[in-house]
Amino acid sequence: MANRYKSDLTWDDVTPEGIFLIRRKFIAGAAALGMGSIAGPAMASKYSTDEEPNTWEEITSYNNFYEFGTGKGDPKEHAHMLTTAPWPIEIGGLVEKPGTYDFTEIMNEMTVEERIYRFRCVEAWSMIIPWNGFELADLLNFVGVKPEAKYVAFETLVRPEEMIGQAWNTVPWPYREGLRLDEAMHPLTIMATGLYGKTIPNQNGAPMRLVVPWKYGFKSIKSIVKITLTDTQPPNSWNQILPNEYGFYSNVNPKVDHPRWSQASERRVGGGLFAKRIPTLMFNGYEDEVASMYEGMDLRKFY
């Protein structure tokens, strides 16, 4: 597959945020008038929401990335220390082509598109984020998934000399996450490598992070260095730390409260301190696409 993403973009190469938003409104208007598709870079996917994205500043300045500190501004302040090239990614376990692949090697095989997704943090705040990325299924198909595989496990980089938050025992390092194989192969599940058409910033998970938009944000593990296909459910860090509060699935569910706060509504970042909270949607608004994967499961037990 041809690579449609330039992984070494500079600020001079990219579309400014304001032009990006104007282009999106023009495309939406053209579609409504039956004008068909508009040629140009970073065309939005059919899976994208038409909600207005948060600004670049909001998305890159308000983060949870404990490898750089526990404050929302810590990642932006400290992540510049992280070296992201070269970036080897170990892919192993129940795959046909195990090995260590450099990020650039992977990008040469992937097709990247724009995905504008809702993002819902378990802390009850949310954003609308214009990612650029490729479907995780494409990467898994590239390495070949063996029939006995049932889960996909992920690990974040451990490099305390550059990720200063790892000097503290906030979570057991490396940060770990996992998905069931059908979740990993779902077309909504992407590996994000960009933001607003620009190379993804370090504080947002450079050079490659998982994005699973119907799950709480902590499932979307950042700065991935290891992917393992397995036949057993892998550990995930927050479940290891607080098993009574965070489960393996952690799908967005307004009907199931966190033990310490309600999940029925959320605060949209950028709306101001006194902005009206908005109702949280089942599966973060992706119910039609993903609910069938959980038929027969008790929706009250996703934690």
C-alpha positions as CSV (number, residue, x, y, z in Angstrom):
1,M,0.0,0.0,0.0
2,A,1.2,3.5,-0.8
3,N,2.1,5.8,2.1
4,R,0.0,9.0,2.0
5,Y,1.6,10.5,5.1
6,K,4.8,12.4,5.2
7,S,6.3,11.4,8.6
8,D,8.9,14.3,8.6
9,L,6.5,17.2,8.2
10,T,7.7,20.6,9.4
11,W,5.5,23.6,10.4
12,D,6.1,25.0,6.9
13,D,4.7,21.9,5.2
14,V,1.3,21.7,6.9
15,T,-2.1,23.3,6.7
16,P,-2.7,25.9,9.4
17,E,-5.5,25.1,11.8
18,G,-7.7,27.9,10.6
19,I,-7.4,26.8,7.0
20,F,-8.0,23.2,8.1
21,L,-11.3,24.1,9.6
22,I,-12.4,26.3,6.7
23,R,-11.6,23.4,4.3
24,R,-13.6,21.0,6.4
25,K,-16.7,23.2,6.4
26,F,-16.3,23.6,2.6
27,I,-16.1,19.9,2.1
28,A,-19.1,19.3,4.3
29,G,-21.1,21.9,2.4
30,A,-20.1,20.5,-1.0
31,A,-21.2,17.0,0.1
32,A,-24.5,18.4,1.2
33,L,-25.0,19.9,-2.2
34,G,-24.1,16.6,-3.9
35,M,-20.8,17.9,-5.4
36,G,-19.0,14.7,-4.5
37,S,-15.6,14.4,-3.1
38,I,-13.1,17.3,-3.0
39,A,-9.5,16.5,-4.1
40,G,-6.8,17.4,-1.6
41,P,-4.7,16.0,1.3
42,A,-6.0,14.5,4.5
43,M,-9.5,13.9,3.4
44,A,-11.8,12.9,6.3
45,S,-12.9,9.3,6.7
46,K,-16.5,8.2,6.6
47,Y,-15.9,7.3,10.3
48,S,-15.2,11.0,11.2
49,T,-17.6,13.0,13.3
50,D,-18.8,16.4,11.9
51,E,-18.3,18.0,15.3
52,E,-15.9,21.0,15.4
53,P,-12.4,19.8,16.6
54,N,-10.7,21.3,19.6
55,T,-7.8,23.6,18.8
56,W,-4.2,22.5,18.4
57,E,-3.3,24.3,21.6
58,E,-6.1,22.6,23.6
59,I,-5.2,19.1,22.3
60,T,-1.5,19.5,22.8
61,S,-1.6,21.3,26.2
62,Y,-4.0,19.2,28.2
63,N,-2.9,15.6,28.5
64,N,-2.5,12.6,30.7
65,F,0.8,11.0,30.0
66,Y,2.3,10.1,33.4
67,E,5.6,9.2,31.8
68,F,6.2,13.0,31.8
69,G,4.4,13.8,35.0
70,T,0.9,13.7,36.6
71,G,-0.2,17.3,35.8
72,K,-2.2,18.0,32.6
73,G,0.5,20.5,31.5
74,D,3.5,18.3,32.4
75,P,3.6,16.4,29.1
76,K,3.9,19.6,27.0
77,E,6.6,20.9,29.4
78,H,8.7,17.8,29.5
79,A,8.1,15.7,26.4
80,H,10.5,17.7,24.2
81,M,13.2,15.6,25.8
82,L,11.9,12.4,24.1
83,T,13.9,11.1,21.1
84,T,11.6,9.6,18.6
85,A,13.9,8.6,15.8
86,P,14.9,5.9,15.3
87,W,11.9,4.2,16.8
88,P,12.0,0.4,16.8
89,I,8.7,-1.5,17.4
90,E,8.8,-5.1,18.5
91,I,5.9,-7.1,17.1
92,G,5.7,-10.7,18.2
93,G,3.8,-13.5,19.7
94,L,1.2,-15.3,17.6
95,V,2.1,-13.6,14.3
96,E,3.5,-14.9,11.0
97,K,6.3,-12.3,10.7
98,P,7.6,-11.5,14.1
99,G,10.4,-9.0,14.3
100,T,11.5,-5.5,15.2
101,Y,10.3,-3.0,12.7
102,D,11.4,0.7,12.6
103,F,8.6,3.2,12.6
104,T,9.6,4.5,9.1
105,E,9.5,0.9,7.8
106,I,5.9,0.5,9.0
107,M,4.8,3.9,7.6
108,N,6.1,2.9,4.2
109,E,3.5,0.0,4.2
110,M,0.5,1.9,5.7
111,T,-2.2,4.1,4.2
112,V,-2.9,7.1,6.4
113,E,-6.1,9.1,6.5
114,E,-7.8,11.7,8.6
115,R,-10.0,10.5,11.4
116,I,-11.9,13.1,13.5
117,Y,-12.9,11.3,16.6
118,R,-14.6,12.0,19.9
119,F,-12.2,11.5,22.8
120,R,-13.6,10.7,26.3
121,C,-11.4,10.6,29.3
122,V,-12.4,8.4,32.2
123,E,-12.0,11.6,34.3
124,A,-15.2,12.9,32.6
125,W,-13.6,15.5,30.2
126,S,-13.7,15.2,26.5
127,M,-12.3,16.6,23.2
128,I,-12.9,16.3,19.5
129,I,-9.6,15.4,17.9
130,P,-8.5,15.4,14.2
131,W,-6.1,12.5,14.1
132,N,-4.1,11.2,11.1
133,G,-3.4,7.5,11.3
134,F,-3.9,4.1,9.8
135,E,-6.1,1.2,10.8
136,L,-4.5,-1.1,13.3
137,A,-6.0,-4.0,11.3
138,D,-3.7,-3.1,8.4
139,L,-0.6,-3.4,10.6
140,L,-1.8,-6.7,12.0
141,N,-2.5,-8.1,8.6
142,F,0.9,-6.9,7.5
143,V,2.6,-9.1,10.1
144,G,0.0,-11.9,9.8
145,V,-2.2,-13.0,12.7
146,K,-2.1,-16.6,13.6
147,P,-5.5,-18.4,14.0
148,E,-5.0,-19.0,17.7
149,A,-4.5,-15.3,18.6
150,K,-7.3,-13.8,20.7
151,Y,-5.8,-10.6,22.1
152,V,-3.4,-7.8,21.3
153,A,-1.1,-6.5,24.0
154,F,0.8,-3.1,23.9
155,E,3.6,-1.5,25.8
156,T,4.9,2.0,26.0
157,L,8.6,3.0,25.9
158,V,10.6,2.9,29.2
159,R,13.3,5.6,29.1
160,P,13.5,7.4,32.4
161,E,16.4,9.6,31.3
162,E,14.0,11.2,28.8
163,M,10.6,10.4,30.4
164,I,11.1,12.0,33.7
165,G,7.8,10.8,35.2
166,Q,9.2,7.3,35.1
167,A,11.4,8.2,38.0
168,W,8.3,8.0,40.2
169,N,6.3,4.8,40.9
170,T,3.1,6.3,39.7
171,V,2.2,3.2,37.7
172,P,4.2,0.0,37.1
173,W,6.4,0.7,34.1
174,P,6.1,0.0,31.2
175,Y,2.6,1.2,30.8
176,R,0.6,-1.7,29.3
177,E,-2.7,-2.0,27.6
178,G,-4.6,-4.6,25.6
179,L,-7.6,-5.3,23.3
180,R,-9.5,-8.3,22.3
181,L,-8.6,-9.2,18.7
182,D,-12.0,-8.2,17.2
183,E,-11.7,-4.8,18.9
184,A,-8.2,-4.4,17.5
185,M,-9.3,-5.4,14.0
186,H,-12.3,-3.0,14.0
187,P,-12.0,-0.3,11.4
188,L,-12.5,2.4,14.0
189,T,-9.3,1.3,15.8
190,I,-6.3,3.3,14.5
191,M,-2.7,3.9,15.2
192,A,-2.4,7.7,15.2
193,T,0.7,9.2,13.8
194,G,-0.5,12.8,13.2
195,L,-2.7,15.5,14.5
196,Y,-4.2,18.3,12.3
197,G,-2.1,17.0,9.5
198,K,1.1,17.5,11.4
199,T,3.4,15.0,12.9
200,I,2.0,14.0,16.2
201,P,3.6,15.9,19.1
202,N,5.6,14.0,21.7
203,Q,3.1,14.8,24.5
204,N,0.3,13.2,22.5
205,G,2.1,9.9,22.0
206,A,4.7,10.3,19.2
207,P,5.5,8.7,17.0
208,M,2.7,6.2,17.2
209,R,-0.2,5.7,19.6
210,L,-3.3,3.7,19.7
211,V,-6.8,5.3,19.4
212,V,-9.9,3.4,20.3
213,P,-12.6,6.0,20.3
214,W,-15.4,4.1,22.0
215,K,-13.3,3.4,25.0
216,Y,-12.0,5.6,27.8
217,G,-8.9,7.5,26.9
218,F,-6.4,5.5,29.0
219,K,-7.0,2.5,26.7
220,S,-5.4,4.5,23.9
221,I,-1.8,3.8,24.9
222,K,0.9,6.2,23.7
223,S,4.5,5.9,22.3
224,I,4.2,2.2,21.6
225,V,7.3,0.1,21.3
226,K,5.9,-3.4,21.7
227,I,2.9,-5.2,20.2
228,T,2.2,-8.8,21.1
229,L,-0.5,-11.2,19.8
230,T,-1.5,-13.7,22.5
231,D,-4.2,-16.2,23.3
232,T,-4.7,-15.0,26.9
233,Q,-6.0,-11.7,28.1
234,P,-3.1,-9.3,28.7
235,P,-2.6,-7.1,31.7
236,N,-3.5,-3.4,31.5
237,S,-1.8,-0.9,33.9
238,W,-4.8,0.8,35.5
239,N,-6.5,-2.5,36.1
240,Q,-3.3,-3.7,37.9
241,I,-3.2,-0.5,40.0
242,L,-7.0,-0.2,40.9
243,P,-8.8,-3.4,39.8
244,N,-12.0,-2.3,41.5
245,E,-12.1,0.9,39.4
246,Y,-10.7,0.0,36.0
247,G,-11.5,-3.1,34.0
248,F,-10.1,-4.6,30.8
249,Y,-12.9,-3.4,28.5
250,S,-13.5,0.1,29.9
251,N,-16.0,1.1,27.2
252,V,-17.5,4.5,27.6
253,N,-20.8,3.9,29.4
254,P,-22.9,6.8,30.9
255,K,-24.9,4.2,32.9
256,V,-22.0,2.9,34.8
257,D,-20.4,5.4,37.2
258,H,-16.8,5.4,38.2
259,P,-16.7,4.5,42.0
260,R,-15.7,8.1,42.7
261,W,-17.7,10.1,40.2
262,S,-20.5,10.0,37.7
263,Q,-20.0,9.1,34.0
264,A,-23.4,10.4,32.9
265,S,-22.0,13.7,31.6
266,E,-18.7,15.3,30.5
267,R,-16.9,18.6,30.3
268,R,-15.7,19.5,26.9
269,V,-12.2,21.0,27.1
270,G,-12.2,24.5,25.8
271,G,-15.7,25.3,26.8
272,G,-14.6,27.4,29.8
273,L,-14.8,26.7,33.5
274,F,-18.6,27.3,33.7
275,A,-19.5,25.7,30.5
276,K,-22.6,23.5,30.6
277,R,-21.8,19.8,30.8
278,I,-23.0,17.6,27.9
279,P,-24.5,14.1,28.2
280,T,-22.1,11.3,27.6
281,L,-23.1,8.9,24.8
282,M,-23.1,5.2,25.0
283,F,-19.8,3.9,23.5
284,N,-18.9,7.6,23.1
285,G,-21.3,7.9,20.2
286,Y,-20.1,4.8,18.3
287,E,-22.8,2.4,19.5
288,D,-24.0,1.6,16.0
289,E,-20.6,0.6,14.9
290,V,-19.4,-1.4,18.0
291,A,-22.3,-2.6,20.2
292,S,-22.6,-5.9,18.3
293,M,-19.1,-7.0,19.6
294,Y,-20.5,-7.0,23.2
295,E,-23.8,-8.8,22.7
296,G,-24.6,-11.0,25.7
297,M,-22.2,-9.1,28.0
298,D,-23.5,-7.3,31.0
299,L,-23.1,-3.6,30.3
300,R,-23.0,-2.9,34.0
301,K,-19.7,-4.8,34.3
302,F,-17.4,-3.1,31.8
303,Y,-15.2,-1.7,34.6
